[in-house]
């Protein structure tokens, strides 16, 4: 779990703004103008359309498979990953279910009042009071509880900033079919990462696949995600965003969750 957390933290900060390093307003404007010239207009249209569609959805359920590379001490690169389902009800409810490849699992629910992390197999759970919208809760999970949520950016209200304002160049590659869905394949990059995303064409411009390559890390490790399903009218059961501990379940501090869930194997 430590490796997963470290990799995802790196993923969250990888797309840092180039212009933030320029102190003078005039210099910043020049950099932004250069960046604008390096992003294909077709890329802007494709990404902006997807961003608008995603951020306007009031509720949805996304199912994805993702993997990430971890360089071992002997120089060999190994891939680990998980299956994840996220149910969103804006502005302040979500449910996350994660099943790792090694068999471990974990869930998170948020009802606008508290965040609960629980592991059904170990019959343990942890609670943290919190009030705010989904973006705020995801930040709280990552920064305070040290539990960053994979793929959280796709549910952020500032998704446009993440996908367009923090890149140096953007290239429209081609039309490409992913799992039977015709997509626009675009390639974005900055000094830290190369970022590819496949966005469905048509009335529902949803992401279908993504790959992030960390160019400054040894071995150029990648994070990838395959979006298996987007349910835009999910049937949400009563109590889906709360946790009612079963008989015998033990409440523990958040910090002790790692002791109850084995770390992902093969880490450095």
C-alpha positions as CSV (number, residue, x, y, z in Angstrom):
1,X,0.0,0.0,0.0
2,X,2.9,2.3,0.7
3,X,4.1,1.9,-2.9
4,X,0.7,2.6,-4.3
5,X,0.3,5.7,-2.1
6,X,3.8,7.0,-3.1
7,X,3.1,6.4,-6.8
8,X,-0.3,8.1,-6.8
9,X,1.0,11.1,-4.9
10,X,3.6,11.4,-7.6
11,X,0.9,11.1,-10.2
12,X,-1.2,13.9,-8.5
13,X,1.7,16.4,-8.5
14,X,3.3,15.4,-11.8
15,X,1.2,17.9,-13.9
16,X,2.6,21.1,-12.3
17,X,2.2,24.4,-14.1
18,X,5.2,25.4,-16.1
19,X,4.4,29.1,-15.7
20,X,4.5,29.0,-11.9
21,X,8.3,29.1,-12.1
22,X,8.2,32.5,-13.9
23,X,8.2,35.4,-11.5
24,X,7.5,38.3,-13.8
25,X,4.0,38.9,-15.2
26,X,5.4,39.6,-18.6
27,X,7.5,36.5,-18.6
28,X,4.5,34.4,-17.5
29,X,2.4,35.8,-20.3
30,X,5.1,35.0,-22.9
31,X,5.3,31.4,-21.6
32,X,1.5,31.0,-21.7
33,X,1.4,32.3,-25.2
34,X,4.1,29.8,-26.3
35,X,2.2,27.0,-24.6
36,X,-1.0,28.0,-26.4
37,X,0.8,27.8,-29.7
38,X,2.0,24.2,-28.9
39,X,-1.5,22.8,-28.2
40,X,-3.5,21.7,-31.2
41,X,-6.8,23.5,-31.4
42,X,-8.4,20.1,-32.1
43,X,-6.9,18.8,-28.8
44,X,-8.5,21.8,-26.9
45,X,-11.8,21.0,-28.5
46,X,-11.7,17.3,-27.7
47,X,-10.6,17.8,-24.1
48,X,-12.8,20.8,-23.3
49,X,-15.9,18.9,-24.6
50,X,-15.1,16.0,-22.4
51,X,-14.4,18.2,-19.4
52,X,-17.7,20.0,-19.8
53,X,-19.6,16.8,-20.1
54,X,-18.0,15.2,-17.0
55,X,-18.3,18.2,-14.7
56,X,-22.0,18.7,-15.6
57,X,-22.9,15.1,-14.5
58,X,-24.7,15.2,-11.1
59,X,-24.3,11.5,-10.5
60,X,-22.4,8.6,-12.1
61,X,-20.7,5.3,-11.5
62,X,-17.3,4.6,-13.1
63,X,-15.6,1.2,-13.2
64,X,-11.9,1.0,-14.2
65,X,-8.9,-1.2,-14.1
66,X,-5.6,0.5,-13.5
67,X,-1.9,-0.6,-13.2
68,X,1.4,1.0,-12.3
69,X,5.0,0.2,-12.6
70,X,7.4,-0.2,-9.6
71,X,11.1,-0.4,-10.2
72,X,12.7,-3.0,-8.0
73,X,16.1,-2.9,-6.2
74,X,17.6,-5.3,-8.8
75,X,16.5,-3.0,-11.7
76,X,13.5,-5.1,-12.8
77,X,10.2,-3.2,-13.4
78,X,7.1,-4.9,-12.1
79,X,3.5,-3.9,-12.6
80,X,0.8,-3.9,-9.9
81,X,-2.8,-2.8,-10.1
82,X,-6.4,-2.7,-8.9
83,X,-10.0,-2.8,-10.0
84,X,-11.9,0.2,-8.9
85,X,-15.5,1.3,-8.8
86,X,-16.5,4.9,-7.9
87,X,-20.1,6.1,-7.4
88,X,-20.5,9.9,-7.3
89,X,-23.5,12.0,-6.2
90,X,-22.7,15.7,-6.4
91,X,-22.0,17.8,-4.5
92,X,-20.9,15.8,-1.5
93,X,-21.4,12.0,-1.7
94,X,-19.3,9.2,-3.0
95,X,-18.5,5.5,-2.6
96,X,-15.2,3.9,-3.6
97,X,-14.6,0.1,-3.8
98,X,-11.1,-1.1,-4.6
99,X,-10.0,-4.7,-5.2
100,X,-6.3,-5.2,-5.6
101,X,-4.7,-7.9,-7.7
102,X,-3.2,-9.5,-4.6
103,X,-6.7,-10.1,-3.2
104,X,-6.8,-7.3,-0.7
105,X,-9.7,-4.9,-0.8
106,X,-10.9,-1.6,0.7
107,X,-13.8,0.7,0.6
108,X,-14.4,4.4,1.3
109,X,-17.8,6.2,1.8
110,X,-18.6,9.8,2.3
111,X,-22.0,11.3,3.1
112,X,-21.1,14.9,3.4
113,X,-20.6,14.6,7.2
114,X,-17.9,11.9,7.7
115,X,-15.5,9.8,5.8
116,X,-15.4,6.1,6.6
117,X,-12.7,3.7,5.4
118,X,-13.4,0.0,5.9
119,X,-12.1,-3.4,5.0
120,X,-14.8,-6.1,4.9
121,X,-12.3,-9.0,5.0
122,X,-10.5,-7.8,8.1
123,X,-13.8,-6.5,9.7
124,X,-12.1,-3.2,10.6
125,X,-13.1,0.4,9.9
126,X,-12.0,4.0,10.6
127,X,-13.9,7.2,10.7
128,X,-13.0,10.8,10.3
129,X,-15.5,13.7,10.6
130,X,-15.4,16.0,7.6
131,X,-17.8,18.5,5.9
132,X,-17.3,19.7,2.3
133,X,-17.8,18.9,-1.3
134,X,-16.3,16.0,-3.2
135,X,-13.2,17.9,-4.2
136,X,-12.6,18.9,-0.6
137,X,-13.1,15.3,0.7
138,X,-10.6,13.9,-1.9
139,X,-8.1,16.5,-0.8
140,X,-8.7,15.6,2.9
141,X,-8.2,11.9,2.1
142,X,-4.9,12.6,0.3
143,X,-3.4,15.3,2.4
144,X,-4.6,14.6,5.9
145,X,-5.4,10.9,5.9
146,X,-2.6,10.0,3.4
147,X,-5.1,8.0,1.3
148,X,-5.0,9.5,-2.3
149,X,-7.8,8.2,-4.5
150,X,-6.7,6.8,-7.9
151,X,-8.3,8.6,-10.9
152,X,-9.9,11.2,-8.6
153,X,-9.0,14.0,-11.1
154,X,-11.8,12.8,-13.4
155,X,-14.3,13.8,-10.7
156,X,-12.8,17.2,-9.9
157,X,-14.7,20.4,-10.5
158,X,-11.5,22.0,-11.8
159,X,-10.8,19.1,-14.3
160,X,-10.2,21.7,-17.1
161,X,-7.3,23.2,-15.1
162,X,-5.7,19.7,-14.6
163,X,-6.0,18.6,-18.2
164,X,-5.2,21.8,-20.1
165,X,-3.6,24.5,-18.0
166,X,-0.8,22.3,-16.7
167,X,0.7,21.1,-19.9
168,X,3.3,22.4,-22.3
169,X,2.1,20.8,-25.6
170,X,-0.8,18.8,-26.9
171,X,-1.0,16.7,-30.1
172,X,-4.0,15.2,-31.8
173,X,-2.8,11.7,-32.7
174,X,-5.7,10.0,-34.6
175,X,-9.1,8.4,-34.3
176,X,-8.7,5.1,-32.5
177,X,-11.0,2.3,-31.3
178,X,-10.7,1.3,-27.6
179,X,-12.8,-1.8,-26.5
180,X,-15.1,-1.2,-29.4
181,X,-15.6,2.5,-28.8
182,X,-14.4,5.0,-31.4
183,X,-12.2,7.6,-29.7
184,X,-10.1,10.7,-30.2
185,X,-6.5,9.9,-29.2
186,X,-4.7,12.9,-27.8
187,X,-1.1,13.2,-26.4
188,X,-0.2,15.8,-23.8
189,X,3.1,16.5,-22.1
190,X,5.2,18.7,-19.9
191,X,8.7,18.4,-18.4
192,X,7.6,15.7,-16.0
193,X,5.2,13.4,-17.9
194,X,3.9,12.3,-21.2
195,X,0.1,11.9,-20.9
196,X,-2.1,10.1,-23.4
197,X,-5.8,9.9,-23.2
198,X,-8.5,8.3,-25.5
199,X,-11.9,10.1,-25.3
200,X,-15.0,8.7,-26.9
201,X,-16.5,10.4,-29.9
202,X,-20.2,11.2,-30.0
203,X,-22.7,12.5,-27.5
204,X,-20.9,11.0,-24.4
205,X,-17.3,12.1,-24.7
206,X,-16.0,10.0,-21.8
207,X,-12.4,8.9,-21.2
208,X,-11.8,5.3,-22.2
209,X,-8.1,4.9,-21.6
210,X,-5.2,6.8,-20.3
211,X,-1.4,6.3,-19.9
212,X,1.0,8.5,-17.9
213,X,4.7,8.1,-18.4
214,X,7.0,9.6,-15.8
215,X,10.0,10.7,-17.9
216,X,12.2,11.8,-15.0
217,X,11.9,8.6,-13.0
218,X,14.4,5.8,-13.6
219,X,13.0,3.3,-16.1
220,X,10.2,5.7,-17.2
221,X,7.5,4.0,-15.1
222,X,3.9,4.2,-16.3
223,X,0.5,4.5,-14.8
224,X,-2.4,3.4,-17.0
225,X,-6.2,3.1,-16.6
226,X,-8.8,1.3,-18.7
227,X,-12.3,2.7,-18.1
228,X,-14.5,-0.3,-18.4
229,X,-17.9,1.3,-17.8
230,X,-19.5,4.6,-17.3
231,X,-23.0,4.4,-15.8
232,X,-24.6,7.9,-16.1
233,X,-27.9,6.8,-14.4
234,X,-26.7,4.5,-11.6
235,X,-29.2,2.8,-9.3
236,X,-28.0,4.0,-5.9
237,X,-29.2,1.9,-3.0
238,X,-30.3,3.5,0.2
239,X,-27.3,3.8,2.6
240,X,-24.7,3.5,-0.3
241,X,-22.8,6.5,1.1
242,X,-22.8,5.4,4.7
243,X,-21.3,2.5,6.6
244,X,-23.2,0.4,9.2
245,X,-20.6,-1.8,10.9
246,X,-21.6,-5.4,11.2
247,X,-21.5,-7.2,14.5
248,X,-17.9,-7.9,15.5
249,X,-16.4,-5.1,13.3
250,X,-13.6,-3.2,15.1
251,X,-13.2,0.5,14.9
252,X,-9.5,1.5,14.7
253,X,-7.5,4.7,14.0
254,X,-6.9,5.5,10.4
255,X,-3.2,5.1,10.9
256,X,-3.6,1.5,11.8
257,X,-5.3,0.5,8.6
258,X,-2.0,-0.3,7.0
259,X,-1.3,-2.8,9.7
260,X,-4.5,-4.6,8.9
261,X,-4.0,-4.6,5.1
262,X,-0.8,-6.2,3.7
263,X,1.3,-4.0,1.6
264,X,1.4,-4.6,-2.2
265,X,3.9,-7.3,-2.9
266,X,7.2,-6.9,-4.7
267,X,7.9,-3.3,-3.6
268,X,11.4,-2.0,-3.3
